[in-house]
Amino acid sequence: MPKAIVAILAIPVVIIYDLNGHSFDLTGRQAVLVVSDSMDGDDHGYAIDSFPADSLAMVQHIGDQEKHFPRIVDAVSHRFSSTLVQHRVAQVENVYVYLHEDSNTSAEKVMISDINGKIVGTDWVLGHLLTMISSNLLAFPALMFAIGANAVTYAIVSDNKMEVAAE
């Protein structure tokens, strides 16, 4: 039984490590829920490839000291009004960067200072789970209760089978 507990506790650690660009360093990072399909396009083999709406994206904030940022094909998060939007870098020109969606190649001109950071990882499953939790606040506790009830029932049945086998 202790191996199962260790395995269950290890799952969130592995998910965070993968989502965080294969790093345990969470300083200067922000998790963002992607709300549109703008980055859901064809896969091109980029380090951060296309991702659908409701994905969870980990954004690494970029400071002024980052001289080689942004790079073409980087997936970035930037401010548009009061919203964070995720797009891909198409061209860099002085203090401006041209960004486009993976689902649309027309580019928009944005100041580099409006870029919030570089996306270092995405997770579609975790994002969908968070979306489900936030949109169905009562459904999640009911689901957890059902899972817990099934686990308890399984444990009781397993113990009874072991007692019968021992007799």
C-alpha positions as CSV (number, residue, x, y, z in Angstrom):
1,M,0.0,0.0,0.0
2,P,2.8,2.6,0.7
3,K,4.0,2.2,-2.9
4,A,0.6,3.3,-4.2
5,I,0.6,6.4,-1.9
6,V,4.1,7.3,-3.1
7,A,3.0,6.9,-6.7
8,I,-0.1,9.0,-6.2
9,L,1.9,11.8,-4.5
10,A,4.5,11.6,-7.3
11,I,2.0,12.3,-10.1
12,P,1.5,16.1,-9.3
13,V,5.3,16.5,-9.0
14,V,5.8,15.0,-12.4
15,I,3.0,17.1,-13.9
16,I,4.4,20.3,-12.5
17,Y,7.9,19.4,-13.7
18,D,6.7,18.7,-17.2
19,L,4.4,21.8,-17.3
20,N,7.2,24.0,-16.0
21,G,9.6,23.3,-19.0
22,H,11.3,20.3,-17.2
23,S,12.3,22.5,-14.2
24,F,11.3,22.5,-10.5
25,D,12.2,26.2,-10.3
26,L,8.8,28.0,-10.0
27,T,10.2,31.5,-9.5
28,G,9.2,34.0,-12.1
29,R,6.5,31.6,-13.4
30,Q,2.8,32.0,-13.8
31,A,0.2,29.4,-14.8
32,V,-2.3,30.7,-17.3
33,L,-5.5,29.1,-18.5
34,V,-5.8,29.5,-22.3
35,V,-9.3,30.6,-23.2
36,S,-9.3,30.7,-27.0
37,D,-8.4,28.4,-29.8
38,S,-6.0,30.9,-31.3
39,M,-3.0,28.6,-30.7
40,D,-4.8,25.4,-31.9
41,G,-3.2,24.9,-35.3
42,D,-1.0,22.5,-37.2
43,D,1.9,21.0,-35.3
44,H,5.3,22.2,-36.7
45,G,7.7,20.5,-34.3
46,Y,8.3,23.7,-32.2
47,A,9.6,23.4,-28.7
48,I,6.1,24.5,-27.6
49,D,3.8,23.4,-30.4
50,S,0.1,24.2,-31.0
51,F,-2.3,23.8,-28.0
52,P,-6.1,24.0,-27.8
53,A,-8.4,26.2,-25.7
54,D,-8.6,25.2,-22.0
55,S,-5.0,24.2,-21.9
56,L,-2.9,25.2,-18.9
57,A,0.2,27.2,-20.0
58,M,3.2,27.9,-17.8
59,V,4.7,31.3,-18.5
60,Q,8.2,32.3,-17.6
61,H,8.4,36.0,-17.0
62,I,11.1,37.7,-19.0
63,G,13.1,40.6,-17.5
64,D,15.0,43.4,-19.2
65,Q,18.2,41.4,-18.9
66,E,17.0,38.8,-21.5
67,K,18.8,40.1,-24.5
68,H,17.9,37.3,-26.9
69,F,14.2,37.4,-26.2
70,P,11.9,37.1,-28.0
71,R,12.9,34.6,-30.7
72,I,11.0,33.7,-33.8
73,V,8.6,30.8,-33.2
74,D,8.6,31.3,-29.4
75,A,5.1,31.0,-27.9
76,V,4.5,34.0,-25.7
77,S,1.9,35.5,-23.5
78,H,1.2,39.2,-23.9
79,R,-1.2,41.9,-22.6
80,F,-4.2,42.8,-24.9
81,S,-6.3,45.3,-23.0
82,S,-6.6,43.7,-19.5
83,T,-6.4,40.1,-20.8
84,L,-3.4,37.9,-21.3
85,V,-3.3,36.4,-24.8
86,Q,-1.1,33.6,-26.1
87,H,0.5,34.0,-29.6
88,R,3.6,33.0,-31.5
89,V,6.5,35.3,-32.5
90,A,6.7,35.8,-36.3
91,Q,9.1,38.7,-36.5
92,V,11.2,40.9,-34.2
93,E,11.9,44.5,-35.2
94,N,13.5,46.9,-32.7
95,V,11.1,47.5,-29.8
96,Y,8.2,45.7,-31.7
97,V,7.4,42.1,-32.3
98,Y,4.9,40.7,-34.8
99,L,2.8,38.0,-33.3
100,H,0.3,35.5,-34.9
101,E,-2.0,32.8,-33.9
102,D,-1.2,29.2,-34.9
103,S,-4.7,29.0,-36.4
104,N,-4.2,32.2,-38.4
105,T,-1.0,33.6,-40.1
106,S,-2.0,37.3,-40.1
107,A,0.4,39.1,-37.7
108,E,-0.3,41.9,-35.2
109,K,2.3,44.4,-34.1
110,V,2.9,44.5,-30.4
111,M,5.5,46.3,-28.2
112,I,8.0,44.0,-26.7
113,S,7.3,45.6,-23.3
114,D,3.7,44.3,-23.5
115,I,5.0,40.7,-23.6
116,N,4.3,39.0,-20.3
117,G,6.7,36.1,-20.9
118,K,7.6,33.0,-22.8
119,I,5.4,29.9,-22.6
120,V,7.7,27.0,-21.4
121,G,5.1,24.2,-21.1
122,T,1.4,23.4,-21.7
123,D,-0.9,20.7,-20.4
124,W,-4.3,20.1,-22.0
125,V,-5.6,17.5,-19.6
126,L,-4.8,19.6,-16.5
127,G,-6.3,22.7,-18.1
128,H,-9.5,20.8,-19.0
129,L,-9.7,19.5,-15.4
130,L,-9.4,23.1,-14.0
131,T,-12.0,24.3,-16.4
132,M,-14.4,21.6,-15.4
133,I,-13.8,22.3,-11.7
134,S,-14.3,26.1,-12.1
135,S,-17.5,25.7,-14.2
136,N,-19.0,22.9,-12.2
137,L,-18.3,23.7,-8.6
138,L,-20.8,21.1,-7.3
139,A,-19.9,18.4,-9.9
140,F,-16.3,18.1,-8.7
141,P,-17.1,17.4,-5.0
142,A,-19.7,14.8,-6.2
143,L,-17.1,13.2,-8.4
144,M,-14.5,13.1,-5.6
145,F,-17.2,11.6,-3.3
146,A,-18.0,8.9,-5.9
147,I,-14.3,8.0,-6.4
148,G,-13.8,7.9,-2.6
149,A,-16.9,5.7,-2.1
150,N,-15.7,3.3,-4.8
151,A,-12.3,3.1,-3.2
152,V,-13.8,2.3,0.2
153,T,-16.1,-0.3,-1.3
154,Y,-13.2,-1.9,-3.1
155,A,-11.1,-1.9,0.1
156,I,-13.9,-3.6,2.0
157,V,-14.5,-6.2,-0.7
158,S,-10.8,-6.9,-1.0
159,D,-10.5,-7.4,2.8
160,N,-13.5,-9.7,2.8
161,K,-12.0,-11.8,0.0
162,M,-8.7,-12.1,1.9
163,E,-10.5,-13.2,5.0
164,V,-12.5,-15.9,3.1
165,A,-9.3,-17.1,1.4
166,A,-7.5,-17.3,4.7
167,E,-10.2,-19.6,6.2
